[in-house]
Amino acid sequence: MEGLANVRLRTVDGGALLAVKVVPGASRDKLVGVLGDCLKVATSAAAEKGKANAAVGRILAKALGLDRRDVRLQAGASSPRKEFLLAGLTADEARRRLGVGPAN
């Protein structure tokens, strides 16, 4: 994925923190690309009652080859800009998986 080196992604205790820009209400669920220092993720889920946050967690888990429970929202629950913890991955491994992950 082009621009992945610019995404804010850092290794922390227990995994890696990934900066995400969420676009709810899209026509389909997909990794869109890079927007500034965030991975841009579109979801068809509405931005209400945590539906979009849960959908983005599922999208990230699938793209990274993780179990859904290993992707947790850490910050930005009501903001379009969020941070997700990717449990068990380093920042380098997450970048590698995003760069060669399944087609979206």
C-alpha positions as CSV (number, residue, x, y, z in Angstrom):
1,M,0.0,0.0,0.0
2,E,1.5,3.3,-1.1
3,G,2.4,5.8,1.7
4,L,2.3,3.2,4.4
5,A,5.6,4.5,5.8
6,N,3.8,7.7,6.7
7,V,1.2,6.0,8.9
8,R,1.5,6.6,12.6
9,L,2.2,3.1,13.9
10,R,4.3,2.3,16.9
11,T,5.1,-0.7,19.0
12,V,3.9,-0.6,22.6
13,D,3.5,-3.1,25.4
14,G,1.2,-5.8,24.1
15,G,1.2,-4.9,20.4
16,A,1.2,-1.9,18.1
17,L,-0.9,1.2,18.0
18,L,-2.3,2.1,14.6
19,A,-3.7,5.6,13.7
20,V,-6.9,5.2,11.6
21,K,-9.2,7.7,9.8
22,V,-12.7,6.2,9.6
23,V,-15.2,6.9,6.9
24,P,-18.6,5.5,8.0
25,G,-21.6,5.1,5.7
26,A,-19.5,4.1,2.6
27,S,-20.7,1.8,-0.1
28,R,-18.5,-1.1,1.1
29,D,-15.9,-2.1,3.7
30,K,-12.3,-1.6,2.6
31,L,-8.9,-0.2,3.4
32,V,-8.9,2.9,1.3
33,G,-5.2,4.0,1.6
34,V,-3.2,6.5,3.5
35,L,-4.5,10.0,4.5
36,G,-1.8,12.0,6.2
37,D,-0.5,10.0,9.1
38,C,-3.5,7.7,9.2
39,L,-4.7,4.5,7.5
40,K,-8.0,5.4,5.9
41,V,-10.7,2.8,6.4
42,A,-14.2,2.9,4.9
43,T,-17.1,1.0,6.3
44,S,-20.7,0.7,5.3
45,A,-21.7,0.7,9.0
46,A,-23.3,3.8,10.4
47,A,-21.4,6.1,12.9
48,E,-23.8,5.3,15.7
49,K,-23.7,3.2,18.9
50,G,-20.2,2.0,18.1
51,K,-21.2,0.2,14.9
52,A,-18.6,1.8,12.7
53,N,-15.9,1.2,15.3
54,A,-16.7,-2.5,15.5
55,A,-16.8,-2.8,11.7
56,V,-13.4,-1.1,11.4
57,G,-12.0,-3.6,14.0
58,R,-13.3,-6.5,11.9
59,I,-11.8,-4.9,8.7
60,L,-8.4,-4.4,10.3
61,A,-8.4,-7.9,11.8
62,K,-9.1,-9.5,8.4
63,A,-6.5,-7.4,6.6
64,L,-3.8,-8.2,9.2
65,G,-4.7,-11.8,9.7
66,L,-5.6,-11.4,13.3
67,D,-8.5,-12.6,15.4
68,R,-11.1,-9.9,15.9
69,R,-10.5,-9.8,19.6
70,D,-6.9,-8.9,19.0
71,V,-7.9,-5.5,17.4
72,R,-9.1,-3.1,20.1
73,L,-10.1,0.5,20.0
74,Q,-7.8,2.5,22.2
75,A,-8.7,6.1,21.6
76,G,-11.1,8.2,19.6
77,A,-14.4,6.3,20.1
78,S,-16.5,9.3,19.0
79,S,-14.0,10.8,16.6
80,P,-13.2,10.0,12.9
81,R,-9.5,9.7,13.9
82,K,-8.9,6.7,16.1
83,E,-6.1,4.5,17.5
84,F,-6.4,0.7,17.4
85,L,-4.3,-1.7,19.4
86,L,-3.1,-4.6,17.3
87,A,-2.4,-7.2,20.0
88,G,0.7,-9.4,19.5
89,L,2.1,-7.5,16.5
90,T,5.0,-5.1,16.3
91,A,4.8,-2.0,14.2
92,D,7.1,-3.5,11.6
93,E,5.1,-6.7,11.3
94,A,1.8,-4.7,11.0
95,R,3.3,-2.6,8.2
96,R,4.5,-5.7,6.5
97,R,1.1,-7.4,6.7
98,L,-0.7,-4.2,5.5
99,G,1.7,-3.9,2.6
100,V,1.3,-7.5,1.3
101,G,-2.1,-8.3,2.8
102,P,-5.2,-9.6,1.0
103,A,-6.8,-7.5,-1.7
104,N,-9.6,-5.3,-0.5
